Amino acid sequence: MRAALPLLLGLAAFAAPALAAETIRPGYWESTNEILSPISTTSVERRCITPADVEKFLQGPSNRHYACTYPVRSIRNGRIKLDGTCVDKKGRQLKVSGEGEYGPTAFTLDATFATEIIGIPVTGRARTDARRIGDDCPPPEAPAPPAD
């Protein structure tokens, strides 16, 4: 379950560059990411979405822990639907399905996932609510100085 958490927290990931004008607006976004079951967790993240980031943001959940493919991906008329499989570096699979709504300044995605942990089937639900909180992004944080 813990291995699935980084992927599911990335559910704020939203379709293709041609759709960008019809979908979300670049800017500063805040996402509340919840694992609803089997173990409840919540995280909030803020991130800058540049015009170049919109495509990646809309492609569906994926991150450095998983390689994901979504044979079913529909983003149109304010609705999004995703259905696919993610595989981690050890070959473990996670099936992900999600549906939601989007607009220029808000995005919601409800998802279900299924995997196996030590041979035991595990299913769960997750939700992402994201909203655009500003036109401008704060400057990037300076890296911490090396410890002595």
N, C-alpha and C positions, 0 to 999 in steps of 0.2 A: 504494500500500500504506500509506504514512504517513497518508493521509487516512482510511483505514479504522481505524487504530489507536485513535483516541478512542472510536469507536463500540464496537469490540470490547472495549475495556477496561471498557466499561459493561455487559458481560454479567452482571455481578452483579445487574443489575436483575431482579427477580422478578415477582398477578392481580387480583382485584376486592375491594372492601372487604368484601363478604359472605363472602369466603373467608379474610379476615385471621385469624380465630380458628383456622382449620384450617391455616394456612400458617406464616408466620414470626412470631416475636414481636418487638415493638419492642425497641430497646436499642442497644447499641454493637456494631457488626459490623466484622469484618475480612475483606476479599476479596483473594484471590490471583488475578490475572488474567493468563492466559498466551496469547500468540499462539504456536501450535505450528508453523505453517507458513503461508506460505512462508519467513518470516523469524521466528526465535524471539525473543520478548521476554517479560519478566515484570514485573509491577508489583504492589505491595501497597498497598491503600488502607483506611483506617479511616473509618467514617462513622456518624453517629447516624441511626437509623431511628426516627422518632416514629410513634405510631399513625396520624397523618395521612399519613405517607410510605409506609406499607405498600403502598397501592394503586399508587403510582407505581413503587415498587421492584419490584412484581410484574408490571407491564405489558409487560415485554420491553425489550430494548435500545433505547435512544433517547437522544439528548443534544442539546446546542446546535448540533452540527455536522450532524446528520441529523434528518429527519422520517421516522418509521418507521410502517408499518402491518403488522399481523399478522393476516391473514385466518384463519390457523390458530393458535389459542391455546387450549390445554387445560391446566388446572391443577386436578388432583384426585387424591385418594388417594395423595399423596406423590410424584406424577409431574408433570412439566411438559413441554410440547411447544409449540414456537413455529415458525412458518414465515411469512416475510414479506419485505418489501422496504423498504429505506431509501434516501432520496434526499438528497443534500447540496445546499447552496445554489446550486451550479452545475449541478444537474440530473443529476449522476452517480448511477447506481443501484448498490446493493449488495444482493444477495439473501442472506438470513440464515435458517438453519434451526438449531434447537437442541432438545436433549432432556436431561432431567436429573431429579434427585430433590430434594425439599425436606422440611423438617420445621421444628419450632418454633425450632431453634437451629443449623441447618446447611442449606446449599444447594449443589448442584453442577449445572453446566450445561456440556455439550459442544456446540459449535456448528461449523457449516461456513459459509463465505461464498464468494460468487463475484461478481466485478466485471470490468471492463475498464480497463486503464491504457494509454493511447495506442494503443487498438485491440487490445491483447493480452489475452486472457482470463487472469485470475488467480483461483485458488481457494486456500482455506486452511482451517485448523482453529484453533479457540480453545477455551479451557477456563476456567471460573471455579469456584473453591472458596471458599465464604464460610462463616463461622461467627460466631455471636453470642459476644462476649467479655465482655459485662457488661450488667447492668440499667441502669446509669447512664452517661450520656455525659459526657465532660469538658466544661467550660465552653468556649464559642467563643473562639478566639484573638482578641486585640485587634488591630485593624489596625495595620500598621507606620506609624510617624510619617513625615510627608513629608520627603524629602531636601532638604537646604539647597542 
